Amino acid sequence: MQKPLLIIGNKNYSSWSLRAWLLLKAFNVDFDEQPIELFHPSATPILNEHAPTGKVPVLVYGEGDEKVTVWDTLAIAMHINEYLTDINLWTGISKSDTNAQTDNQDRINSAYCQSIIAEMHSGFMSIRNEMPMNIRATAKIQPSTACLADIARIETIFAECLKDRPEDSFLFGAFTAADVFFAPVVLRLQTYADASNITLQPLTKQYCQTLVNHPHIQAWQKSALQETRIIEEDEAGEILSLVGVLAN
């Protein structure tokens, strides 16, 4: 099979690109990546060729009548799980593990994992709007009541998933697609929470640290800090400090 190509936006800002990229990396799919500049004319020909919605991320492979095009990160996750990996994205367990296939707890975890992914995919609009992903920045905002309610709901999800798990655990023990879909939230909290006097629960802070320690997330952040473009549409709040190339 031809190696898949993932088209993504600026790593400092593009939360949905991070999700698709991390899905492929974490679940051992060999792929090429093609970055584009968000909100820039240079991206138009690439998006016109590959992206039916004109948005990133887009996963493509094959040619002619056999070309596969998958857009929207949730669809990309489902496609990866069905066709491109030997690991079950919803449980983090090998598909060849026959015991797991009949284990009721894994079925419960899979259902919960899919549900919180769908909730993240379709909701939390206030935190998205008020706390856009901006990896290189520390920024202060005045969160609305709706934004704080989003954060509270996210903390409840984390607490329910991590109850009785080891200190350095991912949401379902093994790394799953749920960790992928909540990764941009963790990076948003890293940018805004302390600077905006948003108090997080100890378990939330613990999980955030576990996730930012993940090697693929660290690799994404390292690349993001080398970017120099500032996209005003994705900037928010009072910037208190910067790291990376723009800090020099």
C-alpha positions as CSV (number, residue, x, y, z in Angstrom):
1,M,0.0,0.0,0.0
2,Q,1.2,3.5,-0.8
3,K,2.3,5.4,2.3
4,P,-0.5,7.7,3.5
5,L,0.0,11.5,3.3
6,L,-1.3,13.7,6.1
7,I,-2.0,17.3,5.2
8,I,-1.8,19.5,8.3
9,G,-1.8,23.1,9.4
10,N,0.6,25.2,11.5
11,K,1.7,23.1,14.4
12,N,1.6,26.0,16.9
13,Y,-2.1,26.5,16.3
14,S,-3.8,23.6,14.5
15,S,-5.4,21.4,17.2
16,W,-7.2,19.2,14.8
17,S,-4.0,18.6,12.9
18,L,-2.3,17.6,16.1
19,R,-5.0,15.0,16.7
20,A,-4.7,13.3,13.3
21,W,-0.9,13.4,13.4
22,L,-0.7,12.0,16.9
23,L,-3.2,9.2,15.9
24,L,-0.9,8.1,13.2
25,K,2.3,8.4,15.2
26,A,1.0,6.7,18.4
27,F,-0.6,3.8,16.6
28,N,2.4,3.0,14.4
29,V,1.3,4.1,11.0
30,D,4.1,5.0,8.7
31,F,3.1,8.2,6.8
32,D,4.4,11.4,5.2
33,E,3.2,14.8,6.3
34,Q,2.6,17.9,4.2
35,P,2.2,21.1,6.2
36,I,0.3,24.1,4.8
37,E,0.0,27.6,6.1
38,L,-3.4,28.3,7.6
39,F,-5.3,31.3,6.2
40,H,-2.6,31.7,3.5
41,P,-3.1,31.7,-0.3
42,S,-0.3,29.2,-0.7
43,A,-2.5,26.5,0.9
44,T,-5.3,26.9,-1.7
45,P,-4.1,24.6,-4.4
46,I,-3.3,21.8,-2.0
47,L,-6.6,22.1,-0.3
48,N,-8.5,22.3,-3.6
49,E,-6.8,19.0,-4.7
50,H,-7.3,17.0,-1.6
51,A,-9.7,18.6,0.9
52,P,-13.4,18.5,0.1
53,T,-14.2,20.9,2.9
54,G,-11.1,23.1,2.3
55,K,-9.9,22.3,5.8
56,V,-7.1,20.3,7.5
57,P,-6.3,17.6,8.4
58,V,-6.8,15.4,5.4
59,L,-5.4,11.9,5.0
60,V,-4.9,10.6,1.5
61,Y,-3.3,7.6,-0.2
62,G,-3.6,5.6,-3.4
63,E,-4.0,6.8,-6.9
64,G,-6.8,7.2,-9.5
65,D,-9.9,5.2,-8.9
66,E,-8.2,3.6,-5.8
67,K,-7.4,6.9,-4.1
68,V,-8.6,7.1,-0.5
69,T,-9.4,10.5,1.0
70,V,-10.4,10.9,4.6
71,W,-11.2,14.3,6.1
72,D,-12.4,15.2,9.6
73,T,-10.3,13.9,12.5
74,L,-13.0,11.6,13.9
75,A,-13.3,10.0,10.5
76,I,-9.5,9.7,10.3
77,A,-9.5,8.0,13.7
78,M,-12.2,5.5,12.6
79,H,-10.4,4.8,9.3
80,I,-7.0,4.3,11.0
81,N,-8.6,1.9,13.5
82,E,-10.3,-0.2,10.8
83,Y,-7.5,-0.3,8.1
84,L,-4.1,1.1,9.2
85,T,-3.2,-0.2,12.6
86,D,-3.0,-3.5,14.6
87,I,-3.9,-1.7,17.8
88,N,-7.4,-0.9,18.8
89,L,-7.6,2.8,19.1
90,W,-10.4,2.7,21.7
91,T,-8.6,0.4,24.2
92,G,-4.9,0.7,23.3
93,I,-4.8,-3.1,23.1
94,S,-3.5,-5.3,20.3
95,K,-6.3,-6.6,18.0
96,S,-4.6,-10.0,18.1
97,D,-5.3,-10.2,21.9
98,T,-8.1,-12.7,21.9
99,N,-8.7,-12.3,25.6
100,A,-9.3,-8.6,25.2
101,Q,-11.8,-9.1,22.5
102,T,-14.1,-11.0,24.9
103,D,-13.4,-9.0,28.0
104,N,-16.5,-7.0,29.1
105,Q,-14.4,-4.3,30.8
106,D,-12.6,-3.6,27.5
107,R,-16.1,-3.3,25.9
108,I,-17.1,-0.8,28.6
109,N,-13.9,1.1,28.2
110,S,-14.3,1.2,24.4
111,A,-17.8,2.6,24.7
112,Y,-16.7,5.2,27.2
113,C,-13.7,6.1,25.1
114,Q,-15.8,6.6,22.0
115,S,-18.3,8.7,23.9
116,I,-15.9,11.2,25.3
117,I,-14.2,11.5,22.0
118,A,-17.5,12.3,20.3
119,E,-18.3,14.8,23.1
120,M,-15.0,16.5,22.6
121,H,-15.4,16.4,18.8
122,S,-18.8,18.1,18.8
123,G,-18.7,20.3,22.0
124,F,-16.6,22.5,24.3
125,M,-17.1,25.5,22.0
126,S,-16.3,28.1,24.7
127,I,-12.9,26.7,25.6
128,R,-12.2,26.4,21.8
129,N,-13.1,30.0,21.2
130,E,-11.6,31.6,24.3
131,M,-8.5,29.4,24.6
132,P,-7.2,28.6,21.1
133,M,-4.2,26.4,21.0
134,N,-1.0,28.5,21.1
135,I,1.9,26.3,22.1
136,R,4.6,28.9,22.2
137,A,2.7,31.4,24.4
138,T,1.8,31.9,28.0
139,A,-1.4,34.1,27.9
140,K,-3.9,35.6,30.3
141,I,-7.6,35.6,29.5
142,Q,-10.8,36.4,31.3
143,P,-12.7,33.1,31.0
144,S,-16.4,33.2,30.7
145,T,-18.8,31.2,32.8
146,A,-19.3,28.9,29.8
147,C,-15.5,28.4,29.4
148,L,-15.1,27.5,33.1
149,A,-18.0,25.1,32.7
150,D,-16.2,23.4,29.8
151,I,-13.1,23.1,32.0
152,A,-15.1,21.7,34.8
153,R,-16.7,19.1,32.6
154,I,-13.3,18.1,31.2
155,E,-12.0,17.7,34.7
156,T,-14.9,15.5,35.6
157,I,-14.1,13.3,32.6
158,F,-10.4,13.1,33.6
159,A,-11.4,12.2,37.2
160,E,-13.8,9.5,36.1
161,C,-11.3,7.9,33.8
162,L,-8.3,8.1,36.2
163,K,-10.0,7.0,39.3
164,D,-8.0,4.2,41.0
165,R,-5.4,4.3,38.2
166,P,-1.6,4.7,38.8
167,E,-0.2,8.2,39.0
168,D,1.3,8.3,35.5
169,S,-1.7,6.6,33.8
170,F,-3.4,7.7,30.6
171,L,-7.2,7.9,30.6
172,F,-7.8,4.2,30.1
173,G,-4.4,2.9,31.3
174,A,-3.0,2.3,27.9
175,F,-2.7,5.2,25.5
176,T,-5.9,5.5,23.4
177,A,-7.6,7.8,21.0
178,A,-9.1,9.5,24.0
179,D,-5.7,10.8,25.0
180,V,-5.2,12.0,21.5
181,F,-8.5,13.9,21.3
182,F,-7.8,15.6,24.7
183,A,-4.2,16.5,24.0
184,P,-4.9,19.9,22.6
185,V,-7.0,20.7,25.7
186,V,-4.0,19.9,27.8
187,L,-1.9,22.2,25.7
188,R,-4.5,24.9,26.0
189,L,-4.5,24.6,29.8
190,Q,-0.7,24.8,29.7
191,T,-0.9,28.1,27.8
192,Y,-3.8,29.8,29.8
193,A,-4.7,28.2,33.1
194,D,-2.0,29.5,35.5
195,A,-1.7,32.8,33.8
196,S,-5.5,33.3,34.0
197,N,-5.8,32.2,37.7
198,I,-7.8,29.1,36.6
199,T,-7.5,26.6,39.4
200,L,-7.2,23.0,38.2
201,Q,-7.7,19.9,40.3
202,P,-4.5,18.0,41.3
203,L,-5.6,15.0,39.2
204,T,-6.0,17.2,36.2
205,K,-2.5,18.7,36.7
206,Q,-1.1,15.2,37.1
207,Y,-2.7,14.0,33.9
208,C,-1.6,17.1,32.0
209,Q,2.0,16.4,33.0
210,T,1.7,12.8,31.9
211,L,0.4,13.8,28.5
212,V,3.0,16.5,27.8
213,N,5.7,14.0,28.7
214,H,4.6,11.8,25.9
215,P,7.4,11.7,23.3
216,H,5.2,12.3,20.3
217,I,3.6,15.4,22.0
218,Q,7.0,16.6,22.9
219,A,8.1,16.2,19.2
220,W,5.1,18.1,18.0
221,Q,5.7,20.9,20.5
222,K,9.4,21.1,19.5
223,S,8.4,21.6,15.9
224,A,5.8,24.2,16.8
225,L,8.4,26.3,18.6
226,Q,10.4,26.5,15.4
227,E,7.5,28.2,13.6
228,T,7.7,32.0,13.1
229,R,4.3,32.9,11.7
230,I,1.8,34.7,13.9
231,I,-1.8,34.0,12.9
232,E,-4.0,36.8,14.4
233,E,-7.2,34.7,14.0
234,D,-5.7,32.2,16.5
235,E,-4.3,34.6,19.0
236,A,-6.1,35.3,22.3
237,G,-5.6,37.2,25.5
238,E,-2.7,39.1,26.8
239,I,0.6,37.4,25.8
240,L,2.8,37.3,28.9
241,S,5.7,35.3,27.5
242,L,6.8,33.3,24.5
243,V,9.2,30.3,24.0
244,G,10.8,29.1,20.9
245,V,12.2,31.0,17.9
246,L,10.0,34.1,18.5
247,A,11.3,34.4,22.1
248,N,14.8,35.1,20.8
